[in-house]
Amino acid sequence: LNLLCLPFGAMPMCHGCGGLASQYLFGARTQMSVLLLGLGKMALAVLLGPSLLILLQHFPSPLLAVFLLMSGLELGSTCRDMQPKMEVLVVLL
């Protein structure tokens, strides 16, 4: 689907809104940031291969939890501007 939509200027759709929210939260503002992130991940996979898996298994879980929390807060921040409280409940569910 990405390859079909790419000629029309579509952004890559390889991950959900949580990934995009965290990328935006941490400074990604253009399509170039998504492209550079993808190229960086591919370069790491090609250069490090199986040794990258060992490195990722030792990545601190609390740090991943903080990233997840920040992404969740960014997604939940859309509730700030909603007036009827029922709309907030629907968004949070």
SVG drawing of the C-alpha trace seen along z (x, -y; Angstrom):
<svg xmlns="http://www.w3.org/2000/svg" viewBox="-22 -24 50 37">
<polyline fill="none" stroke="black" stroke-width="0.4" points="0.0,0.0 2.9,-2.4 4.4,-1.9 1.0,-2.6 0.3,-5.7 3.9,-7.1 3.6,-8.7 0.6,-10.7 2.5,-12.3 1.1,-10.0 3.0,-9.6 4.2,-6.1 1.5,-4.1 3.7,-1.4 2.7,-2.1 -0.2,-3.3 -1.0,-6.7 1.0,-6.0 4.3,-5.9 3.4,-9.1 2.4,-10.9 5.7,-10.0 7.7,-11.0 5.9,-14.4 6.3,-14.8 10.0,-14.2 10.5,-16.7 9.6,-15.1 7.7,-17.6 8.2,-16.7 8.1,-13.7 11.9,-13.8 12.1,-12.8 10.1,-9.6 12.3,-8.8 15.5,-9.4 14.1,-7.2 13.4,-4.4 16.7,-4.6 18.5,-4.6 16.6,-1.5 17.4,0.3 21.1,-0.7 21.3,0.6 19.6,3.9 22.0,4.4 25.2,3.3 24.6,5.0 22.3,7.9 21.8,10.5 23.9,8.6 21.4,5.8 18.8,8.2 21.1,8.9 21.5,5.1 17.8,4.5 17.1,7.2 19.3,5.3 17.5,2.0 16.1,0.7 12.4,1.5 11.7,-1.6 13.0,-3.9 10.6,-2.2 7.8,-2.7 8.6,-6.4 8.4,-6.6 5.1,-4.8 3.7,-7.1 4.7,-10.2 3.1,-8.9 -0.1,-8.1 -0.2,-11.6 0.4,-13.1 -2.5,-11.1 -4.7,-12.0 -3.9,-15.7 -6.6,-16.0 -9.2,-15.9 -8.1,-19.3 -10.2,-21.3 -13.4,-19.3 -16.2,-21.0 -18.9,-18.4 -17.5,-15.9 -19.3,-13.0 -17.0,-13.6 -13.9,-13.2 -15.2,-9.9 -15.7,-8.6 -12.2,-9.7 -10.6,-8.1 -12.4,-4.8"/>
</svg>
